[in-house]
Amino acid sequence: MDVTNIDLLKRLCETPGIAGREDLVREVVIEELRPLVDEIRVDPLGNVIGIKRGDGPRVMLAAHMDEIGFFVKHVDDRGFLRLQPVGGFDERTLIAQRVLVHGFAGGVHRGVVQPGAKPIHLLDKSEIKPPKLDDLFVDIGLPSEQVTASVEIGDMVTLDRTLEVVGETVVAKALDDRVSVYAMIEAMRAVRESSAEIVAVATVQEEVGLRGARTAAFDLQPAVAVALDITLAVDIPGAPPEGAVTKLGQGVALKVMDSSHISHPKLLRHLRDLAEANGIPYQLEILPRGGTDAGAMQLAAAGCPAITLSIPTRYVHTVNEMANRADIGATVALLARFLEGAGSRDYGYSTGEASGGGGSTPT
């Protein structure tokens, strides 16, 4: 199992699109998804919805298109830019990074992120402090009058990083969650036959509150929902083994719970059985903090069984997110097998056989 279409993954990760500004990456998704579905549309919030018709239950897949990034929140009289985060960053990783400022006038400007402080040569040891986002600015190397002619408040700023193959992994700025968009598209391509109605949704604004998944699920009202996202792999020096969450190279992660949802136990069991029957490596995941689109889909209308398939990722929400290529391949394989058999199991809860018109609560 491996990434079979590295060019697509590279295009997805390198195409800019923070929450609320997903236009360019949406075009890539539409281009790739269109041949794989019977119908494709974009809803009012900007979600891409691809429908592969079938007579079976409606299965909604969700992988979010938006990446973490910034808006320009201030342009000073010297042409330096201040940043408003859109999604959470590890501020320690931002100093001296290169960024792309997508100006309102149509130009894309390279810039560097620096702290508003004296150079290290001039600092006393007592003055060296951990960086805060409010201390950082962007320098795009232009005179102030040229900056104000091409950049304004609300312009998008993204990290300037390419996807690279590093050993058995891929490293990129936006694996969260473009690697899952990739897995969703490739699983749709790999499905041999399915009676289910498969609705593949590339969602928007996940990083600021699962917004796209919420509106899409309200509209679609799926029978089953599967979110695709990355998860923490804290299998690195400085972290205790019990805090690893997942490990790179150990397979797709089946989420048991996170802050946004508890996966449906019968759906979890189904995916475990499929993985074991097909020799697909997997691991179980409990994420103490953080959520996915499954949290929104699970609560839409009357609710539905939901789960997240996670791709273990090191250095999440930094400029160098890292995922194992075999884990990505395992995610594609398991999702494809699940879609082929969607509707083969009942995920309903039993009503029980309580007598006398009511049950009792153990004490």
C-alpha positions in Angstrom: 0.0 0.0 0.0 1.3 3.4 -0.9 0.4 6.8 -2.4 -0.3 5.9 -6.0 -0.9 9.4 -7.3 1.8 11.6 -5.7 1.1 14.4 -8.3 -2.5 14.7 -7.1 -1.5 14.8 -3.5 1.1 17.5 -4.3 -1.4 19.6 -6.2 -3.9 19.4 -3.3 -1.4 20.3 -0.6 0.2 23.1 -2.5 -2.9 24.8 -3.7 -3.8 27.6 -1.3 -7.1 27.7 0.5 -7.7 28.7 4.1 -11.2 28.6 5.8 -13.6 30.8 3.8 -11.1 31.2 0.9 -11.2 27.6 -0.6 -11.8 28.7 -4.2 -8.6 27.5 -5.8 -8.5 24.1 -4.1 -12.2 23.7 -4.8 -11.4 23.8 -8.5 -8.9 21.0 -8.1 -11.4 18.8 -6.2 -14.1 19.4 -8.8 -11.8 18.5 -11.6 -10.7 15.2 -9.9 -14.1 14.2 -8.5 -16.3 15.0 -11.5 -15.4 11.8 -13.6 -16.1 9.6 -10.5 -19.6 10.6 -9.7 -23.0 11.0 -11.4 -23.7 14.5 -10.1 -21.5 17.3 -8.7 -22.5 20.6 -7.2 -21.3 23.3 -4.9 -23.6 24.3 -2.0 -24.1 27.9 -0.7 -21.3 27.6 1.9 -18.9 26.3 -0.7 -18.8 22.5 0.0 -18.2 20.3 -3.1 -20.8 17.6 -3.1 -20.3 14.6 -5.5 -23.0 12.0 -5.6 -22.6 8.5 -6.9 -26.1 7.1 -7.2 -27.3 3.8 -5.7 -30.3 2.1 -4.3 -28.8 1.4 -0.9 -28.3 3.7 2.1 -26.8 7.1 1.7 -23.2 7.2 2.9 -21.7 10.6 3.4 -18.0 11.0 3.3 -16.4 14.3 4.5 -12.8 15.5 4.1 -12.2 19.2 4.6 -10.5 21.4 2.0 -9.5 24.3 4.2 -6.0 24.7 5.6 -4.9 26.8 8.5 -3.5 30.2 7.6 -4.0 33.9 8.1 -5.8 37.0 7.1 -4.0 40.3 6.9 -5.4 42.3 9.8 -3.3 45.4 9.6 -0.9 47.2 7.1 1.3 49.7 8.9 2.7 52.9 7.4 6.0 51.2 6.6 4.3 48.4 4.6 4.6 45.6 7.2 1.7 43.2 7.7 0.1 41.9 10.9 -1.7 38.6 10.9 -5.0 37.2 12.1 -4.9 33.4 12.5 -7.5 31.3 10.8 -7.2 28.0 12.6 -4.7 27.1 15.3 -0.9 27.4 14.8 2.0 26.3 16.9 3.5 29.7 17.1 7.0 28.4 17.9 7.3 27.1 14.3 6.4 30.4 12.5 9.5 32.6 13.0 11.5 33.0 9.8 9.0 31.1 7.7 8.2 32.1 4.2 4.6 32.9 3.3 2.5 33.8 0.3 0.3 36.9 0.5 -2.6 36.7 -1.9 -3.3 40.3 -2.6 -6.7 41.8 -3.5 -5.2 43.2 -6.7 -4.5 39.7 -8.0 -0.8 39.4 -7.2 0.8 36.8 -5.0 3.7 38.2 -2.9 6.3 36.2 -1.1 7.1 37.4 2.3 8.9 36.4 5.5 7.6 36.1 9.0 9.7 37.8 11.7 9.3 38.9 15.3 9.0 42.6 16.2 12.1 42.6 18.2 15.8 43.5 18.0 18.1 41.0 16.2 19.5 38.2 18.3 22.9 39.9 18.2 21.6 42.8 20.1 19.5 41.0 22.6 20.4 40.3 26.2 19.7 36.7 27.3 17.0 38.1 29.7 15.2 39.6 26.7 14.9 36.3 24.7 11.3 35.1 25.1 9.0 32.6 23.4 7.3 34.2 20.4 3.7 35.2 20.4 1.6 35.6 17.3 0.9 39.2 18.1 4.6 40.0 18.0 5.1 38.7 14.4 4.9 40.6 11.2 5.3 39.8 7.5 7.8 41.7 5.3 7.0 41.4 1.5 10.0 43.5 0.6 8.2 46.4 -1.1 7.9 50.1 -0.3 4.8 51.0 1.7 3.0 52.6 -1.2 3.4 49.4 -3.3 2.2 47.3 -0.4 -1.0 49.3 0.1 -1.7 49.3 -3.7 -1.8 45.5 -3.7 -2.6 44.2 -0.2 -5.5 45.0 2.1 -7.1 43.8 5.3 -8.8 40.4 4.7 -6.3 39.1 2.1 -5.3 35.5 2.5 -1.8 34.5 3.7 -0.6 30.9 3.4 2.6 29.1 4.2 5.1 28.9 1.3 6.0 25.2 1.4 6.0 22.4 -1.2 5.2 18.7 -0.7 8.3 16.6 -0.5 8.8 12.8 -0.3 11.0 12.1 2.8 12.0 8.5 3.3 8.7 6.5 3.7 6.7 9.7 4.3 5.4 12.8 2.7 6.0 16.2 4.3 3.8 19.2 3.5 2.2 22.3 4.9 -1.4 21.2 4.5 -1.7 17.5 4.9 -4.4 18.6 7.3 -6.6 17.8 5.6 -5.7 17.6 1.9 -4.3 14.1 2.4 -7.8 13.0 3.4 -9.3 14.8 0.4 -6.8 12.8 -1.6 -7.8 9.5 0.2 -11.5 10.2 -0.5 -11.0 10.8 -4.2 -8.7 7.8 -4.6 -11.2 5.6 -2.7 -14.0 6.7 -5.0 -11.7 5.7 -7.9 -10.9 2.3 -6.3 -14.5 1.2 -5.5 -15.3 -1.8 -7.6 -19.1 -1.9 -7.1 -21.5 -0.6 -4.5 -25.2 -0.4 -4.0 -25.0 2.5 -1.7 -25.6 6.1 -2.6 -22.2 7.6 -1.9 -22.0 11.3 -1.3 -18.4 12.5 -1.3 -18.2 16.0 0.3 -15.1 18.2 0.3 -16.0 20.5 3.2 -15.2 24.1 4.0 -14.4 25.9 7.2 -13.6 22.8 9.3 -10.7 24.5 11.0 -13.0 27.2 12.4 -15.8 25.0 13.8 -16.9 22.1 11.4 -19.1 24.6 9.6 -19.2 23.1 6.1 -20.0 19.5 7.4 -22.7 20.9 9.6 -24.7 22.5 6.8 -24.0 19.7 4.2 -25.2 17.0 6.6 -28.3 19.0 7.5 -29.1 19.1 3.8 -28.1 15.5 2.9 -29.3 13.7 6.0 -27.1 10.6 5.5 -27.8 7.1 6.9 -24.1 6.7 7.7 -21.3 9.3 8.0 -17.6 8.8 7.7 -15.2 11.7 8.3 -11.6 11.5 6.9 -9.0 13.5 8.7 -5.5 13.5 10.1 -4.7 12.7 13.7 -1.8 13.2 16.1 1.2 10.8 15.9 3.2 11.8 18.9 5.7 8.9 18.5 8.7 11.2 18.8 11.4 12.0 21.3 10.2 13.9 24.3 6.8 12.3 24.4 5.8 9.3 26.6 4.6 6.1 24.8 1.2 6.4 26.4 0.7 9.8 24.9 1.5 8.8 21.3 -2.2 8.7 20.2 -1.1 6.9 17.0 2.2 5.8 15.4 3.4 6.3 11.9 3.6 3.2 9.8 1.1 1.2 11.9 -1.8 1.7 9.5 -5.0 3.7 9.2 -6.4 4.9 12.6 -10.0 4.0 13.6 -11.2 6.7 15.9 -12.8 5.6 19.1 -13.5 9.1 20.3 -12.3 12.7 20.3 -13.7 16.0 21.6 -16.3 16.3 18.9 -17.8 12.7 18.8 -17.8 9.2 20.1 -17.7 6.8 17.1 -20.7 4.5 16.7 -19.5 1.1 18.2 -21.1 -1.1 15.5 -19.7 1.0 12.7 -16.3 0.8 14.4 -16.6 -3.0 14.7 -17.6 -3.2 11.0 -14.4 -1.3 9.9 -12.2 -3.4 12.2 -13.7 -6.6 10.7 -13.1 -5.3 7.2 -9.5 -4.3 7.9 -8.8 -7.7 9.4 -10.5 -9.7 6.6 -8.6 -7.7 3.9 -5.2 -7.6 5.6 -5.3 -3.8 6.0 -3.2 -2.6 8.9 -5.0 -0.4 11.4 -4.7 1.0 14.9 -7.3 2.3 17.4 -7.3 6.0 18.3 -8.5 8.1 21.2 -7.7 11.8 20.7 -8.0 13.7 24.0 -8.4 17.1 22.3 -9.6 18.1 18.9 -12.5 17.1 16.6 -13.5 16.2 13.0 -16.4 16.7 10.7 -17.9 13.5 12.1 -18.9 15.6 15.2 -21.1 17.8 13.0 -22.5 15.0 10.8 -23.4 12.8 13.8 -25.7 15.5 15.1 -27.5 16.5 11.8 -31.3 16.3 11.9 -32.1 13.2 13.9 -28.5 12.0 14.0 -26.7 9.1 12.3 -24.0 6.6 13.0 -20.6 8.3 12.4 -16.9 7.5 12.6 -13.6 9.0 11.6 -10.9 7.3 9.6 -7.7 9.1 10.6 -4.3 9.3 8.9 -1.5 9.4 11.6 0.5 12.6 11.2 3.5 14.1 13.0 4.0 17.8 13.6 0.3 18.7 13.1 -0.5 22.4 12.5 3.1 23.2 11.7 4.8 23.9 8.3 6.1 20.4 8.1 3.3 17.9 8.7 4.5 14.4 8.0 2.5 11.2 7.1 3.5 7.7 6.2 2.7 6.8 2.6 1.6 3.2 3.6 -0.8 4.6 6.1 -2.3 6.8 3.4 -2.7 3.8 1.2 -4.3 1.7 4.0 -6.9 4.5 4.5 -7.8 4.5 0.8 -8.0 0.6 0.7 -10.2 0.4 3.9 -12.6 3.1 2.8 -13.0 1.5 -0.7 -13.8 -1.9 0.9 -16.3 -0.3 3.3 -18.1 1.5 0.5 -18.4 -1.7 -1.5 -20.2 -3.3 1.4 -22.1 -0.3 2.7 -25.6 -1.4 3.8 -24.5 -4.9 4.6 -24.9 -4.3 8.4 -27.5 -2.8 10.7 -26.1 -0.2 13.0 -29.3 0.4 14.9 -29.7 0.1 18.7 -31.9 -2.6 20.2 -35.1 -1.4 21.9 -34.6 -4.1 24.5 -37.3 -6.3 26.1 -38.0 -4.4 29.3 -41.3 -5.6 30.9 -43.9 -3.7 32.9 -43.6 -0.6 30.7 -40.2 0.5 31.9 -36.7 -0.5 32.8 -34.7 -0.1 35.9 -31.5 1.7 36.7 -28.8 -0.4 38.4 -27.6 1.0 41.7 
